[in-house]
Amino acid sequence: MLRISPSRLPVLNGLRSFHTCPTLTCATDSTATGTTERNQSYIHHIGKTPLVYRNVGQHLRLAAEKFPNNEALVSCHENKRLTFSEVLEKVDRIAASFYQLGLQKGDRVGIWAPNGTQFYLSSLAAARAGMVSVLINPAYQVPEIEYAINKVGVKAIIANEHYKTQQYYNMLAQLAPELSQCKPSELRSSKLPSLTTVVIDSDGNNKLPGAIPFKDLLKLPSQSEVSKVESLQARISPDSGVNIQFTSGTTGQAKAAFMSHNGFVNNGIHIGHRIEFDLKDHRICVQTPFFHVFGIVIGIVAAMSYGSTLVLPGPGFQASESLETISKEKCTVIYGTPTMYVDLVRTVREKGIKLPPVDLAVTGGAACSPQLFVDIQEALGVRQVKTVFGMTEASAVLFQSLFNESKENVLETVGHLTDHYEAKVVDKDGITVPFGTSGELWVRGYGTMLGYWGDAQKTKETIDVDKWLKTGDQFQLREDGYGKIVGRIKEMVIRGGENIYPKELEDFLNTHPKILETHCVGVPDERMGEELCAYVRLQDPTMSLDHAEMKEFCKGKIAHFKIPRYLRVVDSFPKTVSGKIQKFKLAELFKTESVKGDK
């Protein structure tokens, strides 16, 4: 058994005892068969803190009871502040309004907006109403929103009037011209047959035909209707669905992962415990979008579990906005993806900004290079950098840093297996490989999604008959419960029969003094089958870096066949709103370029 420093257990669990690192179990030697089972990459992290059995709505009520006057949300760009008691009161008004508008338990409520109070309240209101929130990327265009609504049968959609160049009401009216002629909540559209209700959060007094102003949801129900929301909670099973997330696939249409109350609540509790939310009142600078599992589980649910405050710098990520917010609001924790931290570090160094002391920086959503961990700690003045690793289909976090984590584990692993989860690493035939050997990571536990909505075949391909969730990550598992990402299986490059994992090259090239960020992709080659192209962003845009200099830097440090044949210096990378680099777009970009002069 591993032991760590004592720490209080999560407040909302109702338990008060000291915590030691939960038991790790693995198979024992079998002399009868002559096989050595102990060395196989399988671990069950049992956990000392029992799982709870409650839905998200009950979890919110407990937060409002235990932390009524704690600030739950500070939205800087909207100049709004809400305590947990105020959140519950507004959420129940919105939930009651959903029923007033004709929605029923189990209906899907789409939320199509950037970060803000509307998104925060609407997602929790859907949960309290026993409905399913459908979180939609605010960058979606007309064909994508049409697909999302029809894929899961969205009955009501809540959107901003506009954000950046996006005109949400106009886009919906383009798809459903019937909107301008219908009464509110009585839409009948040929292209969007499930959609009856459109709610728009407007920053003015614009009259938008067929739409209901979001602010009216707070005034629509009577107090007696609002009071009925609490009585609904006992009839909303924790095992039922609470949320649908569209996974950001690189090919084809996005899949709709259907998530449970049980997964959200328990993952939030255990995430917050390891981030030390139970040790002090934290103020969290949230740069990740709420529509992403990072934002809603690691953000909203984990903070709710401990009465922590979420601070939103703006509707979307801007490094300068985040840094100003961290200082002004005295944030003690920062949430972000690696790309966001790259921009924070660069802005701090360029402008000579000095931040007040920050306890923790939590990074997730994509693999983080060891060099970036060092840069975060040094440039941002963070006491400790913590990593979280997981996937949408597992309700967020699977591996996470422990409390007083060693620098080695922070730099070389994605953390320790989370409580109450099983993990194993298997070969292409599904056979468990020895500890430390690369293979595909499979996991099993309470947070596994209910399935892909309307896609039994994809669900079957992802979750086997024994409930193992196949992550698609090339992974190495250690006997002490820590894991390391080698890369995505689909990103592996096979060059002349040699397997190359881009992440290894990216981590190495990021140590070059001129390079700020690297992303490698496989590109076609007539002779070798595939070659590697390194796309890099430089520390100083006025610098230059050529292939010969890169090759000289690699010489004697990595195998010759791993050295990228091609180098491209770029000013920025294509990425999703949640901060993930879209490598498939880099591969597409390469195909459009001339390779003349490459070596």
C-alpha positions as CSV (number, residue, x, y, z in Angstrom):
1,M,0.0,0.0,0.0
2,L,1.2,3.5,-0.8
3,R,0.8,6.2,1.8
4,I,0.6,10.0,1.4
5,S,0.2,12.8,3.8
6,P,-3.2,12.9,5.7
7,S,-5.8,15.1,4.2
8,R,-9.4,15.8,5.0
9,L,-12.0,13.9,2.9
10,P,-14.5,15.7,0.6
11,V,-16.9,17.8,2.6
12,L,-20.0,16.7,0.7
13,N,-19.2,13.1,1.3
14,G,-20.2,13.7,4.9
15,L,-17.1,11.8,6.2
16,R,-14.5,13.0,8.6
17,S,-11.4,10.8,8.7
18,F,-7.8,10.8,7.6
19,H,-7.0,9.7,4.1
20,T,-4.3,7.4,3.0
21,C,-3.6,6.5,-0.6
22,P,-6.1,3.8,-1.4
23,T,-5.1,0.2,-2.0
24,L,-3.8,-0.7,-5.3
25,T,-4.5,-4.3,-6.2
26,C,-3.0,-6.3,-9.0
27,A,-3.0,-10.0,-9.9
28,T,-0.8,-12.4,-7.9
29,D,1.5,-15.0,-9.0
30,S,-0.1,-18.3,-10.1
31,T,2.2,-21.3,-9.5
32,A,-0.5,-23.7,-10.6
33,T,-0.5,-22.4,-14.1
34,G,3.2,-21.3,-14.2
35,T,2.2,-17.8,-15.4
36,T,3.4,-14.6,-13.7
37,E,0.2,-12.6,-13.3
38,R,1.7,-10.0,-11.0
39,N,3.7,-8.4,-13.8
40,Q,0.6,-7.8,-16.0
41,S,-0.6,-4.2,-16.5
42,Y,-3.7,-4.3,-14.5
43,I,-4.6,-2.1,-11.5
44,H,-7.7,-1.6,-9.4
45,H,-7.5,1.6,-7.4
46,I,-10.1,0.8,-4.7
47,G,-10.2,4.1,-2.9
48,K,-10.8,4.9,0.8
49,T,-13.5,7.4,0.1
50,P,-16.8,5.6,-0.7
51,L,-18.7,6.6,-3.8
52,V,-21.9,8.7,-3.2
53,Y,-25.2,7.9,-4.8
54,R,-26.9,11.2,-5.7
55,N,-27.8,13.2,-8.8
56,V,-26.4,16.6,-9.8
57,G,-29.4,18.4,-8.6
58,Q,-29.1,17.0,-5.1
59,H,-25.4,17.8,-5.2
60,L,-26.2,21.4,-5.9
61,R,-28.7,21.6,-3.0
62,L,-26.1,20.2,-0.6
63,A,-23.6,22.9,-1.8
64,A,-26.2,25.6,-1.2
65,E,-26.8,24.3,2.3
66,K,-23.2,23.9,3.3
67,F,-21.7,27.0,1.5
68,P,-24.7,29.4,1.1
69,N,-22.6,32.6,1.2
70,N,-19.6,31.3,-0.7
71,E,-19.2,32.8,-4.2
72,A,-20.0,30.1,-6.6
73,L,-19.4,32.1,-9.8
74,V,-17.7,35.3,-10.7
75,S,-18.1,36.3,-14.3
76,C,-15.7,39.2,-14.8
77,H,-16.8,40.1,-18.4
78,E,-20.5,40.2,-17.3
79,N,-19.7,41.9,-13.9
80,K,-21.8,39.3,-12.2
81,R,-21.3,37.4,-8.9
82,L,-23.5,34.6,-7.5
83,T,-23.3,32.8,-4.2
84,F,-24.3,29.1,-4.0
85,S,-27.7,30.0,-2.4
86,E,-28.4,32.5,-5.2
87,V,-27.4,29.9,-7.8
88,L,-29.8,27.3,-6.4
89,E,-32.7,29.9,-6.3
90,K,-32.1,30.9,-10.0
91,V,-31.5,27.4,-11.2
92,D,-34.8,26.2,-9.7
93,R,-36.6,29.1,-11.4
94,I,-35.2,28.2,-14.7
95,A,-35.9,24.5,-14.2
96,A,-39.6,25.3,-13.3
97,S,-39.7,27.5,-16.5
98,F,-38.7,24.5,-18.6
99,Y,-41.9,22.7,-17.5
100,Q,-43.9,25.9,-18.0
101,L,-42.7,25.9,-21.6
102,G,-43.9,22.3,-22.1
103,L,-40.7,20.4,-21.7
104,Q,-40.7,17.0,-19.8
105,K,-38.3,14.9,-17.8
106,G,-35.7,13.4,-20.1
107,D,-36.0,16.0,-22.8
108,R,-32.8,17.3,-24.3
109,V,-32.0,21.0,-23.7
110,G,-29.3,22.4,-26.0
111,I,-26.9,25.1,-24.7
112,W,-25.1,26.9,-27.5
113,A,-23.0,29.7,-26.0
114,P,-19.6,30.7,-24.7
115,N,-18.7,30.8,-21.0
116,G,-21.0,32.9,-18.8
117,T,-23.7,32.9,-16.2
118,Q,-26.3,31.8,-18.7
119,F,-24.4,28.6,-19.5
120,Y,-23.6,27.9,-15.9
121,L,-27.2,28.3,-14.7
122,S,-28.8,26.5,-17.7
123,S,-26.8,23.4,-17.4
124,L,-27.6,23.0,-13.7
125,A,-31.2,23.8,-14.3
126,A,-31.5,21.0,-16.8
127,A,-30.1,18.6,-14.2
128,R,-32.5,19.8,-11.5
129,A,-35.4,19.4,-13.9
130,G,-34.4,15.8,-14.8
131,M,-33.7,16.8,-18.3
132,V,-30.5,16.3,-20.3
133,S,-28.2,19.2,-21.2
134,V,-26.7,19.1,-24.6
135,L,-23.5,21.1,-24.6
136,I,-22.8,22.6,-28.1
137,N,-19.6,24.2,-29.2
138,P,-20.2,28.0,-29.7
139,A,-18.1,27.9,-32.8
140,Y,-20.5,25.5,-34.6
141,Q,-21.7,26.7,-38.0
142,V,-25.2,26.1,-39.5
143,P,-24.6,22.6,-40.8
144,E,-23.0,21.5,-37.5
145,I,-25.8,22.9,-35.3
146,E,-28.4,21.3,-37.6
147,Y,-26.6,17.9,-37.1
148,A,-26.3,18.4,-33.3
149,I,-30.0,19.3,-32.8
150,N,-31.3,16.4,-35.0
151,K,-28.8,13.8,-33.8
152,V,-30.1,13.8,-30.2
153,G,-33.5,15.4,-30.7
154,V,-33.0,18.7,-28.9
155,K,-36.4,20.1,-27.9
156,A,-35.2,23.5,-26.5
157,I,-32.1,25.4,-27.2
158,I,-30.6,28.2,-25.2
159,A,-28.2,30.5,-27.0
160,N,-26.6,33.9,-26.8
161,E,-27.8,36.4,-29.4
162,H,-24.3,36.7,-30.7
163,Y,-20.6,36.0,-29.8
164,K,-17.7,37.3,-31.9
165,T,-18.9,36.8,-35.5
166,Q,-21.5,34.2,-34.6
167,Q,-25.1,35.4,-34.9
168,Y,-26.9,32.6,-33.1
169,Y,-30.5,33.7,-33.6
170,N,-30.0,34.4,-37.2
171,M,-28.3,31.0,-37.8
172,L,-31.3,29.2,-36.2
173,A,-33.7,31.3,-38.2
174,Q,-31.8,30.4,-41.3
175,L,-32.3,26.7,-40.5
176,A,-35.9,27.2,-39.3
177,P,-37.5,30.1,-41.1
178,E,-40.7,29.2,-39.3
179,L,-39.2,30.7,-36.2
180,S,-40.1,34.3,-37.2
181,Q,-43.8,33.4,-37.6
182,C,-44.4,31.2,-34.6
183,K,-45.4,31.9,-31.0
184,P,-42.7,31.3,-28.4
185,S,-42.2,27.6,-27.6
186,E,-44.5,26.6,-30.5
187,L,-41.9,26.2,-33.2
188,R,-42.7,23.5,-35.9
189,S,-39.8,23.2,-38.3
190,S,-39.3,20.8,-41.2
191,K,-35.5,20.9,-40.9
192,L,-35.5,20.7,-37.0
193,P,-38.5,18.6,-36.2
194,S,-37.7,18.0,-32.5
195,L,-37.1,21.7,-31.7
196,T,-40.0,23.6,-30.2
197,T,-38.4,26.2,-28.0
198,V,-35.7,28.8,-28.7
199,V,-34.4,30.9,-25.7
200,I,-32.0,33.8,-26.5
201,D,-29.8,35.6,-24.0
202,S,-29.8,39.1,-25.5
203,D,-27.6,42.0,-24.3
204,G,-30.2,44.5,-25.3
205,N,-34.0,44.9,-25.7
206,N,-34.2,43.4,-29.2
207,K,-37.4,41.7,-30.0
208,L,-36.5,38.4,-31.6
209,P,-39.7,36.8,-33.2
210,G,-40.5,33.3,-31.9
211,A,-37.8,33.4,-29.2
212,I,-38.1,33.7,-25.5
213,P,-35.6,36.1,-23.7
214,F,-33.4,34.2,-21.3
215,K,-34.1,36.7,-18.5
216,D,-37.8,35.8,-18.7
217,L,-37.1,32.3,-17.5
218,L,-36.4,33.8,-14.1
219,K,-39.8,35.5,-14.0
220,L,-42.0,33.0,-15.7
221,P,-42.9,30.5,-13.0
222,S,-44.8,31.1,-9.8
223,Q,-43.2,30.4,-6.4
224,S,-45.4,27.3,-6.0
225,E,-44.0,26.0,-9.3
226,V,-40.5,26.7,-8.3
227,S,-40.9,24.8,-5.0
228,K,-42.0,21.7,-6.9
229,V,-38.4,21.3,-8.4
230,E,-37.0,20.1,-5.1
231,S,-39.7,17.3,-4.9
232,L,-38.5,16.1,-8.4
233,Q,-35.0,15.2,-7.1
234,A,-36.0,11.9,-5.4
235,R,-37.4,10.7,-8.8
236,I,-34.2,11.5,-10.8
237,S,-32.0,8.4,-10.7
238,P,-28.3,9.0,-10.3
239,D,-27.8,6.3,-12.9
240,S,-29.8,8.2,-15.5
241,G,-28.4,10.6,-18.1
242,V,-27.6,14.2,-17.3
243,N,-25.5,15.4,-20.2
244,I,-24.6,14.9,-23.8
245,Q,-21.1,15.9,-25.1
246,F,-20.2,16.0,-28.7
247,T,-16.7,14.4,-29.0
248,S,-14.3,16.3,-31.2
249,G,-13.4,13.7,-33.7
250,T,-10.9,14.3,-36.5
251,T,-12.9,12.6,-39.2
252,G,-16.6,12.2,-39.8
253,Q,-19.4,13.5,-37.7
254,A,-18.9,14.0,-34.0
255,K,-20.3,11.3,-31.7
256,A,-22.7,12.2,-28.9
257,A,-21.5,10.8,-25.6
258,F,-24.3,10.3,-23.1
259,M,-23.1,10.9,-19.5
260,S,-24.7,10.0,-16.1
261,H,-25.4,12.0,-13.0
262,N,-23.4,9.4,-11.0
263,G,-20.3,9.8,-13.2
264,F,-20.4,13.6,-12.9
265,V,-20.9,13.8,-9.2
266,N,-18.3,11.2,-8.1
267,N,-15.7,12.3,-10.6
268,G,-16.2,15.9,-9.4
269,I,-15.7,14.8,-5.7
270,H,-12.5,12.9,-6.4
271,I,-11.0,15.4,-8.7
272,G,-11.5,18.2,-6.2
273,H,-10.0,16.1,-3.4
274,R,-6.8,15.6,-5.3
275,I,-6.6,19.3,-6.3
276,E,-6.8,20.0,-2.5
277,F,-10.1,21.8,-2.6
278,D,-11.0,20.4,0.8
279,L,-7.9,22.1,2.4
280,K,-8.8,25.7,1.8
281,D,-11.3,28.0,0.0
282,H,-10.0,28.2,-3.6
283,R,-10.7,30.7,-6.3
284,I,-10.3,29.0,-9.7
285,C,-9.5,30.9,-12.9
286,V,-11.4,28.9,-15.5
287,Q,-10.0,29.3,-19.0
288,T,-11.5,26.1,-20.4
289,P,-15.0,26.2,-22.0
290,F,-18.0,24.9,-20.1
291,F,-19.2,23.0,-23.1
292,H,-16.2,20.7,-22.7
293,V,-16.0,18.0,-20.0
294,F,-13.0,19.8,-18.5
295,G,-15.2,22.9,-17.9
296,I,-18.4,21.2,-16.6
297,V,-17.0,18.4,-14.5
298,I,-13.5,19.5,-13.4
299,G,-14.9,23.0,-13.3
300,I,-18.5,23.3,-12.2
301,V,-19.1,20.0,-10.4
302,A,-15.7,19.7,-8.6
303,A,-16.0,23.3,-7.4
304,M,-19.6,22.7,-6.2
305,S,-18.4,19.7,-4.2
306,Y,-16.2,21.9,-2.0
307,G,-17.8,25.4,-2.1
308,S,-15.0,26.7,-4.3
309,T,-15.4,29.7,-6.6
310,L,-15.2,29.6,-10.3
311,V,-13.8,32.8,-11.9
312,L,-14.4,33.5,-15.6
313,P,-12.0,36.0,-17.2
314,G,-14.1,36.2,-20.3
315,P,-16.4,34.3,-22.7
316,G,-13.4,32.7,-24.4
317,F,-9.7,32.5,-23.8
318,Q,-7.4,35.5,-24.0
319,A,-4.1,35.3,-22.2
320,S,-4.0,38.9,-21.2
321,E,-7.5,38.8,-19.8
322,S,-6.7,35.7,-17.8
323,L,-3.6,37.2,-16.3
324,E,-5.5,40.4,-15.3
325,T,-8.2,38.3,-13.7
326,I,-5.8,36.1,-11.7
327,S,-4.3,39.2,-10.2
328,K,-7.5,41.1,-9.6
329,E,-9.6,38.2,-8.2
330,K,-6.7,36.7,-6.3
331,C,-7.1,33.3,-8.0
332,T,-5.3,30.5,-6.2
333,V,-5.9,27.9,-8.9
334,I,-5.6,28.1,-12.7
335,Y,-7.3,25.7,-15.1
336,G,-6.1,25.4,-18.7
337,T,-5.0,23.3,-21.6
338,P,-1.3,23.1,-22.6
339,T,-1.8,25.5,-25.4
340,M,-3.4,28.1,-23.1
341,Y,-0.4,27.8,-20.7
342,V,2.0,28.3,-23.6
343,D,0.3,31.6,-24.3
344,L,0.2,32.6,-20.6
345,V,3.9,31.9,-20.2
346,R,4.8,33.8,-23.3
347,T,2.7,36.8,-22.4
348,V,4.2,36.9,-18.9
349,R,7.7,36.9,-20.3
350,E,7.1,39.4,-23.0
351,K,5.4,41.9,-20.8
352,G,7.3,41.3,-17.6
353,I,4.2,40.5,-15.6
354,K,4.5,39.3,-12.0
355,L,1.5,37.4,-10.7
356,P,0.6,37.1,-7.0
357,P,1.3,33.6,-5.5
358,V,-0.7,30.9,-7.2
359,D,-1.1,27.5,-5.4
360,L,-1.9,25.3,-8.3
361,A,-2.0,25.1,-12.0
362,V,-4.0,22.2,-13.4
363,T,-3.5,21.2,-17.0
364,G,-5.5,18.7,-19.0
365,G,-7.4,18.3,-22.3
366,A,-4.2,17.3,-24.1
367,A,-0.7,15.9,-23.3
368,C,1.6,18.5,-21.7
369,S,5.4,18.4,-22.4
370,P,7.9,18.3,-19.5
371,Q,9.4,21.6,-20.6
372,L,6.0,23.3,-20.3
373,F,5.6,22.1,-16.8
374,V,8.9,23.8,-15.9
375,D,7.9,27.0,-17.7
376,I,4.5,27.1,-15.9
377,Q,6.1,26.8,-12.5
378,E,8.9,29.3,-13.2
379,A,7.1,32.0,-15.3
380,L,3.8,32.0,-13.5
381,G,5.2,31.5,-10.0
382,V,3.0,28.5,-9.3
383,R,3.6,26.4,-6.2
384,Q,2.7,23.1,-7.8
385,V,1.7,22.0,-11.3
386,K,-0.9,19.2,-11.5
387,T,-2.0,17.2,-14.4
388,V,-5.3,15.5,-15.1
389,F,-5.8,13.0,-17.9
390,G,-9.0,11.4,-19.1
391,M,-11.6,11.5,-21.8
392,T,-15.1,12.7,-22.4
393,E,-16.5,9.1,-22.4
394,A,-15.2,8.6,-18.8
395,S,-16.9,11.7,-17.3
396,A,-13.5,13.5,-17.3
397,V,-10.6,12.3,-15.2
398,L,-8.9,8.9,-15.2
399,F,-5.4,9.7,-14.0
400,Q,-4.5,12.7,-11.8
401,S,-1.6,14.0,-9.7
402,L,-1.6,13.0,-6.1
403,F,-1.0,15.6,-3.3
404,N,2.6,16.2,-2.6
405,E,3.7,14.9,-6.0
406,S,7.3,14.4,-6.8
407,K,8.7,16.5,-9.6
408,E,9.7,13.3,-11.5
409,N,6.1,12.0,-11.5
410,V,4.8,15.4,-12.6
411,L,7.2,15.6,-15.5
412,E,7.1,12.0,-16.6
413,T,3.6,10.7,-16.0
414,V,-0.1,11.8,-16.4
415,G,-0.7,11.1,-12.7
416,H,-2.1,8.3,-10.6
417,L,-5.2,6.2,-11.4
418,T,-8.2,7.9,-9.9
419,D,-10.2,6.2,-7.0
420,H,-12.6,3.4,-7.8
421,Y,-11.3,2.8,-11.3
422,E,-9.7,-0.2,-12.9
423,A,-7.1,0.2,-15.7
424,K,-5.2,-2.2,-17.9
425,V,-3.0,-1.9,-20.9
426,V,-3.5,-4.4,-23.7
427,D,-2.0,-5.4,-27.1
428,K,-3.8,-5.4,-30.4
429,D,-5.5,-8.6,-29.5
430,G,-6.8,-7.3,-26.1
431,I,-4.3,-9.3,-24.1
432,T,-2.8,-7.6,-21.1
433,V,0.9,-6.6,-21.5
434,P,3.6,-6.4,-18.7
435,F,3.9,-3.3,-16.6
436,G,5.9,-0.6,-18.4
437,T,5.1,-2.0,-21.9
438,S,3.2,0.1,-24.4
439,G,-0.3,-0.9,-25.4
440,E,-3.8,0.5,-25.5
441,L,-5.3,1.8,-22.2
442,W,-8.6,0.3,-21.2
443,V,-10.5,1.5,-18.2
444,R,-13.6,0.4,-16.2
445,G,-15.5,2.3,-13.5
446,Y,-18.5,4.4,-12.4
447,G,-17.8,7.2,-14.8
448,T,-18.1,5.3,-18.1
449,M,-20.6,6.9,-20.4
450,L,-24.0,5.3,-20.9
451,G,-23.2,5.1,-24.6
452,Y,-23.1,7.1,-27.8
453,W,-26.6,8.5,-28.4
454,G,-28.3,6.8,-31.3
455,D,-25.2,4.8,-32.3
456,A,-25.2,1.2,-30.9
457,Q,-22.4,0.1,-33.2
458,K,-19.9,2.8,-32.1
459,T,-20.9,2.1,-28.5
460,K,-20.1,-1.6,-29.0
461,E,-16.8,-0.8,-30.6
462,T,-15.8,1.5,-27.7
463,I,-17.2,-0.4,-24.7
464,D,-16.8,-4.2,-24.7
465,V,-19.2,-6.8,-23.2
466,D,-17.2,-6.7,-19.9
467,K,-17.7,-2.9,-19.7
468,W,-14.1,-2.0,-20.5
469,L,-13.8,1.4,-22.2
470,K,-11.2,1.5,-24.9
471,T,-9.5,4.8,-24.8
472,G,-7.4,4.7,-28.0
473,D,-4.4,6.0,-26.1
474,Q,-1.0,4.3,-26.5
475,F,-0.1,4.0,-22.8
476,Q,2.4,2.6,-20.3
477,L,1.1,1.6,-16.8
478,R,3.4,1.3,-13.8
479,E,2.8,-1.1,-10.9
480,D,2.5,1.9,-8.4
481,G,-0.6,3.2,-10.3
482,Y,1.0,5.9,-12.4
483,G,0.7,6.1,-16.1
484,K,2.4,7.6,-19.1
485,I,0.9,8.5,-22.5
486,V,3.0,7.4,-25.4
487,G,0.6,8.8,-28.0
488,R,-2.7,8.3,-29.7
489,I,-2.8,4.9,-31.5
490,K,-4.2,6.6,-34.6
491,E,-1.4,9.2,-34.5
492,M,1.4,6.6,-34.6
493,V,3.6,7.0,-37.6
494,I,5.1,3.9,-39.3
495,R,8.2,4.9,-41.1
496,G,9.8,2.1,-43.1
497,G,8.5,-0.4,-40.6
498,E,9.6,1.6,-37.5
499,N,6.9,2.8,-35.1
500,I,7.2,6.5,-34.2
501,Y,5.1,8.2,-31.6
502,P,4.8,11.9,-32.3
503,K,4.6,12.9,-28.6
504,E,8.1,11.6,-27.9
505,L,9.4,13.9,-30.6
506,E,7.3,16.9,-29.5
507,D,8.5,16.6,-25.9
508,F,12.1,16.5,-27.1
509,L,11.9,19.4,-29.6
510,N,10.2,21.6,-27.0
511,T,13.5,21.6,-25.1
512,H,15.2,23.4,-28.1
513,P,16.0,27.0,-26.9
514,K,14.3,28.6,-29.9
515,I,11.1,26.4,-29.8
516,L,8.0,27.4,-27.9
517,E,5.6,24.6,-29.0
518,T,5.8,21.6,-31.4
519,H,3.3,19.3,-33.0
520,C,4.3,16.5,-35.3
521,V,2.2,14.7,-37.9
522,G,2.7,11.8,-40.2
523,V,2.8,12.6,-43.9
524,P,2.8,10.4,-47.0
525,D,6.1,9.2,-48.5
526,E,6.5,7.0,-51.6
527,R,9.6,5.2,-50.3
528,M,9.1,5.0,-46.5
529,G,5.3,4.9,-46.4
530,E,5.3,7.7,-43.9
531,E,7.6,10.5,-42.8
532,L,7.3,12.9,-39.9
533,C,6.8,16.7,-40.3
534,A,7.4,18.9,-37.3
535,Y,5.3,22.1,-37.1
536,V,6.9,24.5,-34.6
537,R,6.1,27.8,-33.0
538,L,9.2,29.8,-32.0
539,Q,9.9,31.6,-28.7
540,D,10.6,34.8,-30.7
541,P,8.8,35.2,-34.0
542,T,11.8,37.2,-35.3
543,M,14.0,34.2,-34.9
544,S,14.6,31.6,-37.6
545,L,15.0,27.8,-37.5
546,D,15.9,25.6,-40.4
547,H,15.9,21.9,-40.9
548,A,19.7,21.6,-40.6
549,E,19.8,23.3,-37.2
550,M,17.0,21.1,-35.9
551,K,18.7,17.9,-37.2
552,E,22.0,18.9,-35.5
553,F,20.0,19.4,-32.2
554,C,18.6,15.9,-32.5
555,K,21.9,14.2,-33.4
556,G,23.1,11.8,-30.8
557,K,20.0,12.4,-28.6
558,I,17.3,10.5,-30.5
559,A,17.4,7.6,-33.0
560,H,18.1,8.8,-36.5
561,F,14.8,7.4,-37.9
562,K,12.8,9.5,-35.5
563,I,14.2,12.8,-36.7
564,P,11.5,14.6,-38.6
565,R,12.2,14.8,-42.3
566,Y,10.3,18.0,-42.7
567,L,10.1,21.2,-40.6
568,R,7.5,23.9,-40.8
569,V,7.7,27.1,-38.7
570,V,4.2,28.6,-38.1
571,D,2.8,31.6,-36.2
572,S,-0.1,29.6,-34.8
573,F,-1.8,26.2,-34.8
574,P,-5.3,25.3,-35.8
575,K,-7.2,24.3,-32.7
576,T,-10.6,23.7,-31.3
577,V,-12.4,26.1,-29.0
578,S,-11.4,23.8,-26.1
579,G,-7.7,24.3,-27.0
580,K,-7.0,21.0,-28.6
581,I,-4.6,21.1,-31.6
582,Q,-6.3,19.8,-34.8
583,K,-3.5,17.7,-36.1
584,F,-5.5,16.5,-39.1
585,K,-5.6,20.1,-40.3
586,L,-1.8,20.2,-40.1
587,A,-1.6,17.1,-42.2
588,E,-4.1,18.6,-44.7
589,L,-1.9,21.8,-44.8
590,F,1.2,19.8,-45.6
591,K,-0.6,18.2,-48.6
592,T,-1.2,21.7,-50.1
593,E,2.4,22.8,-49.7
594,S,5.4,22.2,-51.9
595,V,8.1,20.1,-50.3
596,K,10.8,21.5,-52.5
597,G,13.9,22.2,-50.5
598,D,13.1,19.8,-47.7
599,K,15.7,17.4,-46.6
